[in-house]
Amino acid sequence: MYLILGVPMRIAVATSQFMISLTSVTSSSIYILNGLVNFDTGLAAIAGSISGAQLGSRTGLKLKTHYIRKLFSIILALFSITMILKSIHLIS
């Protein structure tokens, strides 16, 4: 969105987070309906998500867009590398 459509970085990141949340709610609902959820782990994940969102929003307001862009790029690169390594079975 940022590179192709020229959307400001803060809006692009917020849109990305919204889409991730929407996908998570949908898939979680399916797993709950099929009885495949470990609620203890889920509650820990929810607590981490809420506190992480609070920390991220406060930090995002204090950082310049330039730094947010760099940080977001680094995080995406790390996730990409992890996914590639998992796909070729170098890590589990």
Secondary structure, DSSP 4 states (H G I P E B T S, - for coil): -HHHH---HHHHHHHHHHHHHHHHHHHHHHHHHTT---HHHHHHHHHHHHHHHHHHHHHHHHS-HHHHHHHHHHHHHHHHHHHHHHHTTS--
